[in-house]
Amino acid sequence: MRSAYLDMLRSLVDVNLMRSLTLTIFADPMNGTMAGCLPAVIGEGSYTKAVEINREPDPLFSLMTPLPATAGLARLRKLVRESDSNIGLAFSADGSALSVVDKTGELIEPLEIALILGAYLVRQQRQRGLVVAPPPAEGSALAAAVARLDTWEDALGFKVEIVPDAAARIAELAAQANNTLLVGCTAAGELVLSRYTAYPDALVAGLLMVEVLARSGGSLRTAIDDIRSRLAVEE
């Protein structure tokens, strides 16, 4: 069953592109079900290295809540920042939620992850649809730009709905016969990419973030700056 899942993942993303570049990815599966999956998808003999921490199965999850959005991820952020690696990915123990760390050790908020993935799928895969995400964090670079939400569709090429209960809105769209959801992201980092899966799958989203990274010259900051520039975000 796991082998079939890994084969499915390889069919969804450009693994050859990832393998051909010299990237370093730190992954934190939080002692849960995703342990070993990212390195297995990348495979051996690749220029890209996927290094895991907290990979040993632990029913107590190292006495931490195995949800990256609430964990702080201090160790992962420090490793990414100090090792000159390209990205850090943290997966909830059940594999539904994702947190992303850029090469400076900064946590990327869920709204920005959803926008990056939405922009990539529209531009690279020619997909269309709606992006649903939670409000930006207080004081974040995107907070002021939300006041201009009506201009985002022209700037990004897709419609964005920002709702406090993103999970409920995502479920509502999923129940519709004509599901228009492109990317759905909750405040906890649960990501639904409806053209790929009907349920939150952090590994699918994480691999797509690595693909974005690979097409952005190895720096996620390129994709972040592109989004913020198009939204006229003042930092």
Buried (B, 14 or more C-beta within 10 A) or exposed (E): EEEEBBEBBBEBBBBEEBBEBEBBBBBBBBBBBBBBBBBBBBBEEBEBBBBBBBBEEBEEBEEBEBBBBBBEBEBBBBBBBEEEBBBBBBBBBBBBBBBBBBBEBBBBBBBBBBBBBBBBBBEEEEBEBBBBBBBBBEEBBBBBBBEEEEEBEEBBBBBBBBEEEBBEBBEEBBEEEEBEBBBBBBBBBBBBBBBBBEEBBBBBBBBBBBBBBBBBEBBBBEBBBBBBEBBEBEE
